[in-house]
Amino acid sequence: MIRYYCTLFDINYIIKGLTTLRSLIKFSDNLLIFVLCMDDETKSLLEKINIRQIKCISLHDVEEKRLLKAKSKRTKAEYCWTMASSFTWYVLQKNKEIELLTYIDADLLFYSDPEPIFSEISDSSIGIIEHRFASPFEYLQINGKFCVEWNTFRRDKEGLQCLNEWREQCLDWCFNRVEEGKMGDQKYLDEWPNTYINCHIIKNKGAGIAPWNYSNYEIKNSPPNILIDDQKLIFYHFHQFQLLDNNTFYRLSNMYQSNKKEPIQIYEDYEREILKSLSIIRDFNPNFKAGIQKKRNFDIDKLKGLVPKNIKSFIRSFW
C-alpha cells in the first residue's frame, strides 16, 4: 500500500521541510509526498535535489480566484494556513487513485515508522491529534484543542465533506487572532469530533510530542528508539526551533523550558538532521542562507526571558 502525504513550505522553510521529508522517507520507501512550493525558488531547488518520493507542485497551479482574494488580505503565515486545507483538497481532486491522504506540518521529525498511527485510524474517515497541553499551558487551548500537524482524510462521504467544509471556512476567514471562536485554520477542528461520527482522535503517545506537551511524559533514550512513557516516539513538532547563522540553534522559548528542560536527545537528533539538509541544499546552492536567523536576535530573546516579571513591570512604568 502506498501512503500519500502532502505539505507546503517556502524557501525560508525549505531546510526544515526537507528535514521532515527525509525523516519520513527513512521509514517507508512506499510513499508519495506532494509538496506545495510556495515560491518558484523552492520548486527549482527541490527538483534539483530530486528525491523520487517527492512530487513538487507550483503555487500557481493551485491558486484560483478565491485563494488570490484571500492572499491579498492575509500575511504570508496566514496564507500558508489558508493553503493547508485548499492544497489537501487539490491533491485529492487531482489524484483520484488516492483513498487516504495525510497533511503534515513541515517542522516535524519522524523518529520511527508512522504505521501505528494508520493502524489506529483504521477505517475512520478523519484522523486528528490533540495538542495535549501540559497543565501550565492549558490556557493556550483558546487557540484550538487540536493541532494542524497531522490531519488524515479518507476519500469517502464524511472525509471529503469535512475537508471541503474546512477549506471553505479557511477561505472565508483564516487570521492570526482569536475572534468569535476562530483562530487561524486550527480552531475549526474543535467541532469535528462532534460533527463527524467517523472522526478519530489519535491517542498514540508517540504522535505529536511538542514543546507544549513533552513535560506530560517520561522520555527515555533507548537506542534505536526514544520512548514516550512506554511507546515509541513517532514524531516531534519543532515549534519555535531556529537554525542560527553560526550553525548553532535556538530550540524553544523559556516559557516551555521553565516548566521542564527540553528533551536533549530529541533536539540533538533534529539538529544533526537539520545540518544534513543544509549540506544537501548547499550542494546545489553553495551560498544558501534562506531561513537562517541572526544569532544576536535570539541572544536578546534569551536575556529577556531571564529578567524577572517585577523588574519588567518596573521598567515599563517609565516608558
C-alpha positions, 0 to 999 in steps of 0.5 A: 500500500502506498501512503500519500502525504502532502505539505507546503513550505517556502524557501525560508522553510525549505531546510526544515521541510526537507528535514521532515521529508527525509525523516519520513522517507527513512521509514517507508520507501512506499510513499508519495509526498506532494509538496506545495512550493510556495515560491518558484525558488523552492520548486527549482531547488527541490527538483534539483535535489530530486528525491523520487518520493517527492512530487513538487507542485507550483503555487500557481497551479493551485491558486484560483480566484478565491485563494488570490482574494484571500492572499491579498488580505492575509500575511504570508503565515496566514496564507500558508494556513489558508493553503493547508486545507485548499492544497489537501483538497487539490491533491485529492481532486487531482489524484483520484487513485488516492483513498487516504491522504495525510497533511503534515506540518513541515517542522516535524521529525519522524523518529520511527515508522508512522504505521501505528498511527494508520493502524489506529485510524483504521477505517475512520474517515478523519484522523486528528491529534490533540495538542495535549497541553501540559497543565501550565499551558492549558490556557493556550487551548483558546487557540484550538484543542487540536493541532494542524500537524497531522490531519488524515482524510479518507476519500469517502462521504464524511472525509471529503465533506469535512475537508471541503467544509474546512477549506471553505471556512479557511477561505472565508476567514483564516487570521492570526487572532482569536475572534468569535471562536476562530483562530487561524485554520486550527480552531475549526477542528474543535467541532469535528469530533462532534460533527463527524461520527467517523472522526478519530482522535489519535491517542498514540503517545508517540504522535505529536510530542511538542514543546507544549506537551513533552513535560506530560511524559517520561522520555527515555533514550533507548537506542534505536528508539526514544520512548514516550512513557512506554511507546515509541516516539513517532514524531516531534513538532519543532515549534519555535526551533531556529537554525542560527547563522553560526550553525548553532540553534535556538530550540524553544522559548523559556516559557516551555523550558521553565516548566521542564528542560527540553528533551536533549536527545530529541533536539540533538537528533533534529539538529544533526538532521537539520545540518544534513539538509543544509549540506544537501541544499548547499550542494546545489546552492553553495551560498544558501542562507534562506531561513537562517536567523541572526544569532544576536536576535535570539541572544536578546530573546534569551536575556529577556526571558531571564529578567524577572516579571517585577523588574519588567513591570518596573521598567515599563512604568517609565516608558 
